[in-house]
């Protein structure tokens, strides 16, 4: 890292002339803007090697760091960065953010007419693994330790339960069969009713499945904290058990809970809510989808997990 770069303000206007909704993979002007921010705010003057690009984010690698440019609300983006730091403090490598010279986790970068968020993340070595490579007990214990770390994180900027449910409601399409629409509405209604009850424990949760990295046969870290939300831990457990199950989901969930409760507590109220969130996660897969074959597959899956 360079030590003599000239400090600049945390909000940088690149003067990018192209505008548009996405960032081309080899956009020289975008890379120049990112390089300038990296030099001035993080003291990084290294070649950027592109790892991934899309309409909502672009990721590069330097010798020692990961650079992420994302189109996201600044409060939510920073909530995800705080989540990574909280999990890292628990001893779980998370690709946590590197604080810049202004003491911030991220910087706003204006490209054309849109504001993007830029952050520098610590690299976590290893290769990606499927959650199906691990036993339910092991995943449950891992998620419990993640939740212990996230329990210390400020939830400001994280999506709320109502944010998520509202997004799902907007994904109910007139082109979908009535059975699909009822399935989504029912899952949303049951979770909304549960949240309306008294004394629901709430904290920062991951809001997504695990992005696991392994090295030498062991878990090296969990990365990508862009889905963080404020909610019940039952939401994450529902997500992980729905997508991790390779056998009877009730048996898988029991094994998962045994692992979870080895590391952390789980109230009876939260445990009983897990099936609601399994249904919600599955129903969310049908939102914004109109392909008949895909919807039939989701409805069959829903029937199986409720049987």
Residue pairs with C-beta under 8 A, 6 or more apart in sequence:
1 42
1 43
1 44
1 45
2 39
2 43
2 44
2 45
3 43
5 39
5 40
5 43
5 45
6 40
7 40
7 41
7 101
7 102
8 40
8 41
10 41
10 100
10 102
10 104
10 107
10 108
11 107
11 108
11 110
12 33
12 36
12 37
12 107
12 108
12 109
12 110
13 110
14 29
14 30
14 32
14 33
14 36
14 109
14 110
14 111
16 29
16 30
16 33
16 110
16 111
16 112
17 29
17 112
18 27
18 29
18 112
19 111
19 112
19 113
19 114
20 112
21 55
21 114
22 54
22 55
23 30
23 53
23 55
23 58
23 69
23 111
23 116
24 30
24 53
25 50
25 53
25 58
26 50
30 58
30 69
30 111
31 48
31 60
33 109
33 111
34 48
34 60
34 67
34 69
34 109
34 118
35 45
35 48
37 107
37 109
37 118
38 44
38 45
38 46
38 67
38 120
39 45
40 101
41 100
41 101
41 102
41 107
42 98
42 100
42 101
42 120
43 101
44 62
44 65
44 67
44 120
46 62
46 63
47 62
48 60
48 61
48 62
48 67
49 60
49 61
49 62
50 58
50 59
50 60
51 59
51 60
51 61
51 66
52 58
52 59
53 59
55 71
56 70
56 71
56 72
57 68
57 69
57 70
57 71
58 68
58 69
58 70
59 66
59 67
59 68
59 69
60 66
60 67
61 67
61 123
64 123
65 98
65 120
65 121
65 122
65 123
66 95
66 120
66 121
66 122
66 123
67 118
67 119
67 120
67 121
68 118
68 119
68 120
68 121
69 109
69 116
69 117
69 118
70 77
70 116
70 117
70 119
70 226
71 114
71 116
71 117
72 117
72 226
73 157
74 106
74 108
74 115
74 117
74 157
75 156
75 157
76 157
76 158
76 159
76 228
77 106
77 117
77 119
77 157
77 226
78 105
78 106
78 157
79 153
79 154
79 155
79 156
79 157
79 158
79 204
79 228
80 225
80 226
80 227
80 228
81 96
81 97
81 105
81 106
81 119
81 225
82 105
82 153
82 154
83 94
83 150
83 153
83 158
83 204
83 206
83 225
83 228
84 94
84 95
84 96
84 97
84 121
84 223
84 225
85 94
85 96
85 97
85 105
85 153
86 149
86 150
86 152
86 153
86 204
87 94
87 96
87 146
87 149
87 150
87 222
87 225
88 94
88 96
88 122
88 149
89 149
89 152
90 145
90 146
90 148
90 149
91 145
92 142
92 145
92 146
92 149
92 221
92 222
93 122
93 124
93 213
93 220
93 221
93 222
94 124
94 221
94 222
94 223
94 225
95 121
95 122
95 123
95 124
95 221
95 223
95 224
95 225
96 121
96 122
97 105
97 106
97 119
97 120
97 121
97 122
98 119
98 120
98 121
98 122
99 105
100 106
100 107
100 120
105 119
106 117
106 118
106 119
107 117
107 118
107 119
108 115
108 116
108 117
108 118
109 115
109 116
109 117
109 118
110 116
124 213
124 220
124 221
124 223
125 213
125 215
125 220
126 213
126 214
126 215
126 220
126 221
127 213
127 214
127 215
128 211
128 212
128 213
128 214
129 212
129 213
129 214
129 219
130 212
131 139
131 209
131 210
131 212
131 240
131 243
131 244
132 244
132 246
133 212
133 214
134 142
134 212
134 219
134 244
135 255
135 259
136 241
136 244
136 245
136 252
136 253
136 255
136 256
136 259
137 255
137 256
137 258
137 259
137 262
138 259
139 210
139 240
139 244
139 256
139 259
140 237
140 240
140 255
140 256
140 257
140 258
140 259
140 260
140 261
140 262
141 259
141 260
141 262
141 263
142 210
142 219
142 222
142 259
143 206
143 210
143 236
143 237
143 240
143 260
144 259
144 260
144 261
144 262
144 263
144 264
145 263
145 264
146 206
146 222
146 236
147 203
147 205
147 233
147 236
147 264
148 263
148 264
150 203
150 204
150 205
150 206
150 228
151 203
151 204
153 203
153 204
154 204
155 202
155 203
155 204
155 230
158 204
158 207
158 228
158 229
158 230
159 207
159 227
159 228
159 229
159 230
160 229
160 230
160 231
161 191
161 192
161 195
161 229
161 230
161 231
161 235
162 192
163 229
164 207
164 229
164 231
165 188
165 191
165 192
167 287
168 184
168 187
168 188
168 280
168 283
168 284
168 287
169 184
169 188
170 287
171 184
171 284
171 286
171 287
171 288
171 289
172 181
172 184
172 185
172 287
173 288
173 289
173 290
175 290
176 286
176 289
176 290
176 295
177 292
177 295
179 299
180 286
180 295
180 298
180 299
183 283
183 286
183 298
183 299
183 302
184 283
184 284
184 286
184 287
186 279
186 283
187 276
187 279
187 280
187 282
187 283
187 284
188 280
188 283
190 276
190 279
190 280
191 276
191 277
191 280
194 200
194 273
194 276
195 231
195 232
200 232
200 269
201 232
201 233
201 267
201 269
201 270
202 230
202 231
202 232
203 230
203 231
203 233
204 228
204 229
204 230
205 228
205 229
205 230
205 231
205 232
205 233
205 235
205 236
206 225
206 227
206 228
206 236
207 227
207 228
207 229
207 231
207 235
207 236
207 239
208 224
208 226
208 227
208 239
209 239
209 240
209 243
209 244
210 222
210 240
211 222
211 223
211 224
212 219
212 221
212 222
213 219
213 220
213 221
213 222
213 223
214 220
229 235
232 270
232 273
232 277
233 266
233 270
234 270
234 271
234 273
234 274
234 276
234 277
235 277
235 280
237 253
237 256
237 257
237 260
237 266
237 270
237 274
237 277
238 273
238 274
238 275
238 276
238 277
238 278
238 279
238 280
238 281
239 277
239 278
239 281
240 256
241 249
241 252
241 253
241 256
241 274
241 278
242 249
242 278
242 281
242 282
242 305
243 281
244 252
244 256
245 252
245 253
246 252
249 278
249 304
249 305
253 274
253 278
257 266
257 271
257 274
260 266
275 305
278 305
279 302
279 305
279 306
282 298
282 301
282 302
282 305
283 298
283 302
285 298
286 294
286 295
286 298
286 299
289 295
289 298
